[in-house]
């Protein structure tokens, strides 16, 4: 099942610093899941000044439980980067999937 994950960063004074400190581990984990076929596409959400303020990721997991297993390991979750997150089922058009 495919899902769209829209996760917005917390807006406290240390949020951007936590994001940057967690970014390498986040990219490493995303890359591992991409190799397994679970990550379809991701993009940083930006404010008007081009600063990262969140993430959008389209994922593909056999079950919602496996989606939540990833989130339990996700550095942006573990390090309190993401605050509000919206997860919704979606269907990626075939022309966008390899």
DSSP file (Angstrom, degrees, kcal/mol; ACC not computed):
  #  RESIDUE AA STRUCTURE BP1 BP2  ACC     N-H-->O    O-->H-N    N-H-->O    O-->H-N    TCO  KAPPA ALPHA  PHI   PSI    X-CA   Y-CA   Z-CA
    1    1 A X              0   0    0      0, 0.0    60,-2.4     0, 0.0     2,-0.3   0.000 360.0 360.0 360.0 137.4    0.0    0.0    0.0
    2    2 A X  E     -AB  60  90A   0     88,-0.6    88,-2.3    58,-0.2     2,-0.3  -0.722 360.0-174.2 -95.9 145.3    1.3    3.4   -0.9
    3    3 A X  E     -AB  59  89A   0     56,-2.2    56,-2.5    -2,-0.3     2,-0.6  -0.982  22.6-137.4-137.2 146.7    1.1    6.4    1.6
    4    4 A X  E     -AB  58  88A   0     84,-3.1    84,-2.1    -2,-0.3     2,-0.6  -0.936  20.5-161.9-100.9 124.0    1.9   10.0    1.4
    5    5 A X  E     -AB  57  87A   0     52,-3.1    52,-2.3    -2,-0.6     2,-0.6  -0.941   8.4-176.5-108.9 116.6    3.7   11.2    4.6
    6    6 A X  E     +AB  56  86A   0     80,-3.0    80,-3.2    -2,-0.6     2,-0.5  -0.952  10.1 178.9-111.9 111.2    3.6   15.0    5.2
    7    7 A X  E     -AB  55  85A   0     48,-2.9    48,-3.1    -2,-0.6     2,-0.4  -0.957  13.1-156.2-121.1 124.7    5.6   15.8    8.2
    8    8 A X  E     -A   54   0A   0     76,-3.2    75,-3.4    -2,-0.5    46,-0.3  -0.823  21.8-117.8-102.1 135.2    6.1   19.3    9.5
    9    9 A X  E     - B   0  82A   0     44,-2.7    73,-0.3    -2,-0.4    75,-0.2  -0.316  32.5-102.5 -66.3 149.3    9.1   20.3   11.6
   10   10 A X        -     0   0    0     71,-3.0    -1,-0.1    70,-0.2    73,-0.0  -0.345  27.2-139.8 -61.3 156.1    8.6   21.5   15.1
   11   11 A X        +     0   0    0      4,-0.1    -1,-0.1    -3,-0.1    -2,-0.0   0.151  57.2 121.8-112.8  20.2    9.0   25.3   15.2
   12   12 A X  S >  S-     0   0    0      1,-0.1     3,-1.5     2,-0.0     4,-0.4  -0.281  80.4 -95.4 -75.5 170.4   10.9   25.7   18.5
   13   13 A X  T 3  S+     0   0    0      1,-0.3     4,-0.3     2,-0.1     3,-0.2   0.772 122.6  44.9 -59.2 -29.8   14.3   27.5   18.5
   14   14 A X  T 3> S+     0   0    0      1,-0.2     4,-2.4     2,-0.1    -1,-0.3   0.437  84.9  95.4 -95.9   1.3   16.3   24.2   18.3
   15   15 A X  H <> S+     0   0    0     -3,-1.5     4,-2.4     1,-0.2    -1,-0.2   0.913  84.6  47.1 -62.2 -46.3   14.3   22.5   15.6
   16   16 A X  H  > S+     0   0    0     -4,-0.4     4,-2.3     1,-0.2    -1,-0.2   0.896 112.6  50.4 -64.3 -39.4   16.4   23.5   12.6
   17   17 A X  H  > S+     0   0    0     -4,-0.3     4,-2.3     2,-0.2    -1,-0.2   0.917 110.4  49.3 -64.0 -43.3   19.6   22.5   14.5
   18   18 A X  H  X S+     0   0    0     -4,-2.4     4,-1.8     2,-0.2    -2,-0.2   0.889 109.5  53.6 -62.5 -38.8   18.1   19.0   15.4
   19   19 A X  H  X S+     0   0    0     -4,-2.4     4,-1.3    -5,-0.2    -2,-0.2   0.952 111.1  44.3 -59.2 -49.8   17.1   18.6   11.7
   20   20 A X  H  < S+     0   0    0     -4,-2.3     4,-0.5     1,-0.2    -2,-0.2   0.874 113.1  50.9 -66.6 -36.6   20.6   19.3   10.5
   21   21 A X  H  < S+     0   0    0     -4,-2.3     4,-0.3     1,-0.2    -1,-0.2   0.815 118.1  39.3 -67.8 -29.8   22.1   17.0   13.2
   22   22 A X  H  X S+     0   0    0     -4,-1.8     4,-2.5    -3,-0.2    -2,-0.2   0.548  91.2  92.4 -94.9 -10.7   19.8   14.2   12.2
   23   23 A X  H  X S+     0   0    0     -4,-1.3     4,-2.8     1,-0.2     5,-0.2   0.876  83.4  49.7 -58.9 -45.9   19.9   14.7    8.4
   24   24 A X  H  > S+     0   0    0     -4,-0.5     4,-2.2     1,-0.2    -1,-0.2   0.928 114.4  45.2 -61.3 -45.2   22.7   12.3    7.6
   25   25 A X  H  > S+     0   0    0     -4,-0.3     4,-2.3     2,-0.2    -1,-0.2   0.878 112.8  52.3 -65.6 -37.5   21.1    9.4    9.7
   26   26 A X  H  X S+     0   0    0     -4,-2.5     4,-2.7     2,-0.2    -2,-0.2   0.943 111.0  46.2 -61.5 -49.1   17.7   10.3    8.1
   27   27 A X  H  X S+     0   0    0     -4,-2.8     4,-2.4     1,-0.2    -2,-0.2   0.888 111.6  52.5 -63.6 -39.2   19.2   10.1    4.5
   28   28 A X  H  X S+     0   0    0     -4,-2.2     4,-2.0    -5,-0.2    -1,-0.2   0.936 112.3  44.3 -61.6 -47.1   21.0    6.8    5.4
   29   29 A X  H  X S+     0   0    0     -4,-2.3     4,-2.2     2,-0.2     5,-0.2   0.920 112.9  50.9 -66.1 -43.4   17.8    5.2    6.6
   30   30 A X  H  X S+     0   0    0     -4,-2.7     4,-2.3     1,-0.2    -1,-0.2   0.912 109.8  51.8 -58.8 -42.3   15.7    6.4    3.7
   31   31 A X  H  X S+     0   0    0     -4,-2.4     4,-2.2     2,-0.2    -1,-0.2   0.892 107.8  51.6 -62.7 -40.5   18.4    5.0    1.3
   32   32 A X  H  X S+     0   0    0     -4,-2.0     4,-1.1     1,-0.2    -1,-0.2   0.923 113.0  44.6 -61.3 -44.2   18.2    1.6    3.0
   33   33 A X  H  <>S+     0   0    0     -4,-2.2     5,-2.6     1,-0.2     6,-0.6   0.823 109.5  56.4 -71.3 -30.6   14.4    1.6    2.6
   34   34 A X  H ><5S+     0   0    0     -4,-2.3     3,-1.3     4,-0.2    -2,-0.2   0.910 103.1  54.8 -64.8 -41.6   14.7    2.8   -1.0
   35   35 A X  H 3<5S+     0   0    0     -4,-2.2    -1,-0.2     1,-0.3    -2,-0.2   0.841 108.0  49.9 -59.1 -33.6   16.9   -0.2   -1.8
   36   36 A X  T 3<5S-     0   0    0     -4,-1.1    -1,-0.3    -5,-0.1    -2,-0.2   0.539 121.4-110.1 -82.3  -7.3   14.2   -2.4   -0.4
   37   37 A X  T < 5S+     0   0    0     -3,-1.3    -3,-0.2    -4,-0.4    -2,-0.1   0.570  88.2 113.6  91.8   9.5   11.6   -0.7   -2.6
   38   38 A X      < +     0   0    0     -5,-2.6    22,-3.0    -6,-0.1     2,-0.6   0.746  62.7  66.1 -86.8 -23.9    9.7    1.1    0.2
   39   39 A X  E     +C   59   0A   0     -6,-0.6    20,-0.2    20,-0.2    -2,-0.1  -0.877  50.4 169.1-104.5 123.2   10.6    4.7   -0.6
   40   40 A X  E     -     0   0A   0     18,-2.8     2,-0.3    -2,-0.6    19,-0.2   0.864  65.4 -18.7 -95.8 -47.3    9.2    6.0   -3.9
   41   41 A X  E     -C   58   0A   0     17,-1.5    17,-3.3     2,-0.0    -1,-0.4  -0.983  55.7-172.6-162.1 147.7    9.9    9.7   -3.6
   42   42 A X  E     +C   57   0A   0     -2,-0.3     2,-0.3    15,-0.2    15,-0.2  -0.993   3.8 176.8-145.5 153.5   10.8   12.4   -1.1
   43   43 A X  E     -C   56   0A   0     13,-2.6    13,-2.9    -2,-0.3     2,-0.3  -0.986  30.6-115.4-153.3 145.6   11.2   16.1   -1.0
   44   44 A X  E     -C   55   0A   0     -2,-0.3     2,-0.4    11,-0.2    11,-0.3  -0.610  29.4-127.8 -77.1 141.5   11.9   18.7    1.7
   45   45 A X  E     -C   54   0A   0      9,-2.6     8,-3.3    -2,-0.3     9,-0.9  -0.780  31.1-158.8 -86.5 135.5    9.1   21.2    2.4
   46   46 A X  E     -C   52   0A   0     -2,-0.4     6,-0.2     6,-0.2     2,-0.1  -0.859  11.5-136.2-119.3 149.7   10.4   24.8    2.2
   47   47 A X    >   -     0   0    0      4,-2.1     3,-2.0    -2,-0.3     6,-0.0  -0.310  48.9 -83.1 -87.3-176.9    9.3   28.1    3.5
   48   48 A X  T 3  S+     0   0    0      1,-0.3    -1,-0.0     2,-0.1    -2,-0.0   0.720 131.3  52.5 -62.4 -21.2    9.3   31.3    1.4
   49   49 A X  T 3  S-     0   0    0      2,-0.1    -1,-0.3     0, 0.0    -3,-0.0   0.382 121.0-105.1 -95.5   3.3   12.9   31.8    2.2
   50   50 A X  S <  S+     0   0    0     -3,-2.0     2,-0.3     1,-0.3    -2,-0.1   0.588  71.9 144.0  85.1  11.1   14.0   28.3    1.1
   51   51 A X        -     0   0    0      1,-0.1    -4,-2.1     2,-0.0    -1,-0.3  -0.639  57.4-108.6 -83.2 140.5   14.5   27.0    4.6
   52   52 A X  E     + C   0  46A   0     -2,-0.3    -6,-0.2    -6,-0.2     3,-0.1  -0.512  44.1 164.1 -69.1 129.6   13.5   23.3    5.2
   53   53 A X  E     -     0   0A   0     -8,-3.3   -44,-2.7     1,-0.3     2,-0.3   0.271  60.8 -27.8-129.0   7.1   10.3   23.2    7.3
   54   54 A X  E     -AC   8  45A   0     -9,-0.9    -9,-2.6   -46,-0.3     2,-0.3  -0.985  62.1 -96.6 167.3-170.5    9.2   19.6    6.8
   55   55 A X  E     -AC   7  44A   0    -48,-3.1   -48,-2.9    -2,-0.3     2,-0.4  -0.983  10.3-159.8-140.3 146.8    9.2   16.5    4.6
   56   56 A X  E     +AC   6  43A   0    -13,-2.9   -13,-2.6    -2,-0.3     2,-0.4  -0.998  21.9 173.0-125.2 128.1    7.0   14.9    2.1
   57   57 A X  E     -AC   5  42A   0    -52,-2.3   -52,-3.1    -2,-0.4     2,-0.6  -0.999  24.1-151.8-137.8 132.2    7.6   11.2    1.3
   58   58 A X  E     -AC   4  41A   0    -17,-3.3   -18,-2.8    -2,-0.4   -17,-1.5  -0.933  28.9-179.3-102.6 122.7    5.7    8.7   -0.7
   59   59 A X  E     -AC   3  39A   0    -56,-2.5   -56,-2.2    -2,-0.6     2,-0.4  -0.752  23.8-148.7-120.5 163.6    6.3    5.3    0.6
   60   60 A X  E     +A    2   0A   0    -22,-3.0     2,-0.3    -2,-0.3   -58,-0.2  -0.933  26.2 162.1-136.5 111.0    5.1    1.7   -0.2
   61   61 A X        -     0   0    0    -60,-2.4     6,-0.1    -2,-0.4    -2,-0.0  -0.964  44.4-127.4-128.6 145.4    4.7   -0.8    2.6
   62   62 A X  S    S+     0   0    0     -2,-0.3     2,-0.3     1,-0.1    -1,-0.1   0.786  94.1  10.4 -61.0 -26.3    2.8   -4.1    2.6
   63   63 A X  S  > S-     0   0    0    -62,-0.1     4,-1.4     1,-0.1     3,-0.1  -0.974  72.3-115.1-149.2 161.4    1.0   -3.0    5.7
   64   64 A X  H  > S+     0   0    0     -2,-0.3     4,-2.3     1,-0.2     5,-0.2   0.828 115.2  62.3 -66.1 -31.3    0.4    0.1    7.9
   65   65 A X  H  > S+     0   0    0      1,-0.2     4,-1.8     2,-0.2    -1,-0.2   0.907 103.1  48.6 -59.7 -41.5    2.2   -1.8   10.7
   66   66 A X  H  > S+     0   0    0      2,-0.2     4,-1.7     1,-0.2    -1,-0.2   0.840 107.7  55.2 -69.6 -32.5    5.4   -1.8    8.6
   67   67 A X  H  X S+     0   0    0     -4,-1.4     4,-2.1     1,-0.2    -1,-0.2   0.931 109.8  46.4 -59.9 -45.8    5.0    1.9    7.9
   68   68 A X  H  X S+     0   0    0     -4,-2.3     4,-2.0     1,-0.2    -2,-0.2   0.808 105.5  59.8 -70.4 -28.9    4.9    2.5   11.6
   69   69 A X  H  X S+     0   0    0     -4,-1.8     4,-0.6     2,-0.2    -1,-0.2   0.905 107.2  47.4 -62.5 -40.7    7.9    0.3   12.1
   70   70 A X  H >X S+     0   0    0     -4,-1.7     3,-1.6     1,-0.2     4,-1.2   0.946 110.1  51.9 -62.7 -47.8    9.9    2.6    9.8
   71   71 A X  H 3< S+     0   0    0     -4,-2.1     3,-0.2     1,-0.3    -2,-0.2   0.840 102.2  60.0 -60.8 -32.3    8.6    5.7   11.7
   72   72 A X  H 3< S+     0   0    0     -4,-2.0    -1,-0.3     1,-0.2    -2,-0.2   0.727 113.6  37.7 -66.8 -20.1    9.7    4.2   15.0
   73   73 A X  H << S+     0   0    0     -3,-1.6    -1,-0.2    -4,-0.6    -2,-0.2   0.545  87.1 119.9-102.0 -12.4   13.3    4.1   13.6
   74   74 A X    >X  -     0   0    0     -4,-1.2     4,-2.8    -3,-0.2     3,-1.3  -0.362  59.0-145.0 -63.9 120.3   13.1    7.4   11.7
   75   75 A X  H 3> S+     0   0    0      1,-0.3     4,-2.4     2,-0.2     6,-0.3   0.824  99.1  58.5 -56.1 -33.9   15.8    9.8   13.1
   76   76 A X  H 34>S+     0   0    0      2,-0.2     5,-2.1     1,-0.2     6,-2.0   0.790 112.6  40.8 -69.0 -24.7   13.5   12.8   12.5
   77   77 A X  H X45S+     0   0    0     -3,-1.3     3,-1.6     3,-0.2    -2,-0.2   0.910 116.2  48.3 -80.9 -50.4   10.9   11.2   14.8
   78   78 A X  H 3<5S+     0   0    0     -4,-2.8    -2,-0.2     1,-0.3    -3,-0.2   0.822 115.2  45.3 -60.5 -32.7   13.5   10.0   17.3
   79   79 A X  T 3<5S-     0   0    0     -4,-2.4    -1,-0.3    -5,-0.2    -2,-0.1   0.165 113.2-113.9-102.0  17.7   15.2   13.4   17.5
   80   80 A X  T < 5S+     0   0    0     -3,-1.6   -70,-0.2     1,-0.1    -3,-0.2   0.823  76.6 128.9  58.8  36.4   12.0   15.4   17.7
   81   81 A X      < +     0   0    0     -5,-2.1   -71,-3.0    -6,-0.3     2,-0.3   0.928  62.0  58.2 -80.7 -55.2   12.5   17.1   14.4
   82   82 A X  E     +B    9   0A   0     -6,-2.0   -73,-0.3   -73,-0.3     3,-0.1  -0.581  58.6 169.6 -77.9 135.4    9.0   16.3   13.0
   83   83 A X  E     +     0   0A   0    -75,-3.4     2,-0.3     1,-0.4    -1,-0.2   0.639  64.5  27.7-101.7 -93.6    6.1   17.6   15.0
   84   84 A X  E    S-     0   0A   0    -76,-0.2   -76,-3.2   -75,-0.2    -1,-0.4  -0.535  70.3-176.4 -73.8 133.6    2.8   17.2   13.2
   85   85 A X  E     -B    7   0A   0     -2,-0.3     2,-0.5   -78,-0.2   -78,-0.3  -0.999  12.1-162.0-133.5 133.7    2.6   14.4   10.6
   86   86 A X  E     -B    6   0A   0    -80,-3.2   -80,-3.0    -2,-0.4     2,-0.5  -0.961   8.0-172.1-113.2 129.3   -0.2   13.5    8.3
   87   87 A X  E     +B    5   0A   0     -2,-0.5     2,-0.4   -82,-0.2   -82,-0.2  -0.984  11.2 167.2-123.6 125.6   -0.2   10.1    6.8
   88   88 A X  E     -B    4   0A   0    -84,-2.1   -84,-3.1    -2,-0.5    -2,-0.0  -0.998  37.8-107.7-139.7 142.5   -2.8    9.2    4.1
   89   89 A X  E     +B    3   0A   0     -2,-0.4     2,-0.3   -86,-0.2   -86,-0.3  -0.350  46.0 169.4 -61.7 146.9   -3.2    6.3    1.6
   90   90 A X  E     -B    2   0A   0    -88,-2.3   -88,-0.6     2,-0.0     2,-0.4  -0.930  31.5-133.2-149.0 172.3   -2.4    7.3   -2.0
   91   91 A X        -     0   0    0     -2,-0.3     2,-0.3   -90,-0.1     3,-0.0  -0.939  19.3-143.3-135.4 112.7   -1.9    5.7   -5.4
   92   92 A X        -     0   0    0     -2,-0.4     5,-0.1     1,-0.1    -2,-0.0  -0.571  30.5-108.6 -74.9 133.0    1.1    6.8   -7.4
   93   93 A X    >   -     0   0    0     -2,-0.3     3,-2.3     1,-0.1     4,-0.5  -0.348  26.5-119.1 -60.7 140.4    0.3    6.9  -11.2
   94   94 A X  G >  S+     0   0    0      1,-0.3     3,-1.2     2,-0.2    -1,-0.1   0.798 110.5  64.3 -54.5 -32.2    2.1    4.1  -13.0
   95   95 A X  G 3  S+     0   0    0      1,-0.2    -1,-0.3     3,-0.1    -2,-0.1   0.664 101.9  51.0 -68.8 -13.4    4.0    6.5  -15.2
   96   96 A X  G <  S+     0   0    0     -3,-2.3     2,-0.4     2,-0.0    -1,-0.2   0.519  98.3  76.2 -99.0  -7.0    5.8    7.8  -12.1
   97   97 A X    <         0   0    0     -3,-1.2   -57,-0.0    -4,-0.5     0, 0.0  -0.893 360.0 360.0-108.7 132.9    6.9    4.4  -10.8
   98   98 A X              0   0    0     -2,-0.4    -1,-0.1     0, 0.0    -3,-0.1   0.500 360.0 360.0 -66.6 360.0    9.8    2.5  -12.4
